[in-house]
Amino acid sequence: MSLSDAEVRKIAWLARIEINGDDIAAYARDLSGILDLIEQMNEADTSDVTPMAHPLAQAQRLRPDIVTEEDQRELFQSLAPQVESGLYLVPKVIE
């Protein structure tokens, strides 16, 4: 598929990008090459291929559910400007 200069300009306008007039031919060639590759990929017969949820059929490694850090809540709350009943108090920002 070959894109014209007008089509490249329209694509650039839709994408809200500015293209230098001297570069339009190069963009048209590159975009046409990408579209040709997509057409070529669409011609491949994939009727016997089963869909996959993930390209790697592997089980997810999980870490053990154990505490790895000590509780520092009291330290962090002692550094906060205002705390009440274990909650951080912040200024009202919405009126």
C-alpha positions as CSV (number, residue, x, y, z in Angstrom):
1,M,0.0,0.0,0.0
2,S,1.4,3.3,-1.0
3,L,0.5,6.5,0.9
4,S,0.3,9.8,-0.9
5,D,1.6,13.1,0.4
6,A,-1.9,14.3,1.2
7,E,-2.6,11.1,3.3
8,V,0.7,11.6,5.2
9,R,-0.3,15.3,5.9
10,K,-3.7,14.2,7.1
11,I,-2.2,11.5,9.4
12,A,0.2,14.2,10.8
13,W,-2.7,16.6,11.3
14,L,-4.8,13.9,13.1
15,A,-1.8,13.0,15.3
16,R,-1.3,16.7,16.0
17,I,2.4,16.6,14.9
18,E,4.2,19.0,12.6
19,I,6.1,17.5,9.7
20,N,8.6,19.4,7.7
21,G,7.6,19.5,4.0
22,D,10.9,18.1,2.9
23,D,10.4,15.0,5.1
24,I,6.9,14.0,3.8
25,A,8.3,11.7,1.1
26,A,10.4,9.8,3.7
27,Y,7.4,9.5,6.0
28,A,5.2,8.2,3.2
29,R,7.8,5.6,2.3
30,D,8.3,4.4,5.9
31,L,4.5,4.4,6.7
32,S,3.8,2.5,3.5
33,G,6.5,-0.1,4.4
34,I,4.8,-0.6,7.8
35,L,1.4,-1.0,6.2
36,D,2.8,-3.5,3.7
37,L,4.2,-5.5,6.6
38,I,0.8,-5.5,8.3
39,E,-0.8,-6.8,5.1
40,Q,1.8,-9.5,4.8
41,M,1.2,-10.6,8.4
42,N,-2.6,-10.7,7.8
43,E,-2.1,-13.2,5.0
44,A,-0.7,-15.8,7.4
45,D,-3.0,-18.6,8.2
46,T,-3.6,-18.7,11.9
47,S,-6.8,-20.8,12.0
48,D,-5.0,-23.7,13.7
49,V,-3.3,-21.5,16.3
50,T,-4.9,-21.5,19.8
51,P,-5.0,-18.1,21.5
52,M,-2.8,-17.6,24.5
53,A,-3.4,-15.3,27.5
54,H,0.4,-14.7,27.6
55,P,3.2,-15.4,25.2
56,L,5.1,-17.3,27.8
57,A,3.2,-20.3,29.2
58,Q,4.9,-20.2,32.6
59,A,3.6,-20.2,36.2
60,Q,4.2,-17.0,38.1
61,R,6.8,-17.2,40.8
62,L,5.4,-16.0,44.1
63,R,7.4,-14.8,47.1
64,P,6.5,-16.2,50.5
65,D,4.0,-14.1,52.4
66,I,6.2,-13.1,55.3
67,V,7.0,-9.7,56.9
68,T,10.3,-8.4,55.6
69,E,10.3,-4.9,57.2
70,E,9.8,-3.8,60.8
71,D,6.8,-1.6,61.7
72,Q,7.9,2.0,61.7
73,R,4.5,3.6,62.1
74,E,5.3,5.4,65.3
75,L,8.5,6.8,64.0
76,F,6.8,8.2,60.8
77,Q,3.9,9.6,62.8
78,S,6.3,11.3,65.2
79,L,7.8,13.1,62.2
80,A,4.4,14.3,60.8
81,P,3.3,17.8,61.5
82,Q,-0.2,16.7,62.7
83,V,-1.5,13.3,63.8
84,E,-4.7,12.4,65.5
85,S,-5.9,8.9,66.5
86,G,-3.2,7.3,64.3
87,L,-4.2,9.3,61.2
88,Y,-2.3,12.0,59.4
89,L,-4.1,15.4,59.4
90,V,-3.7,17.4,56.2
91,P,-5.1,20.8,55.3
92,K,-8.4,21.0,53.4
93,V,-7.7,21.6,49.7
94,I,-11.2,21.4,48.3
95,E,-13.8,24.0,49.2
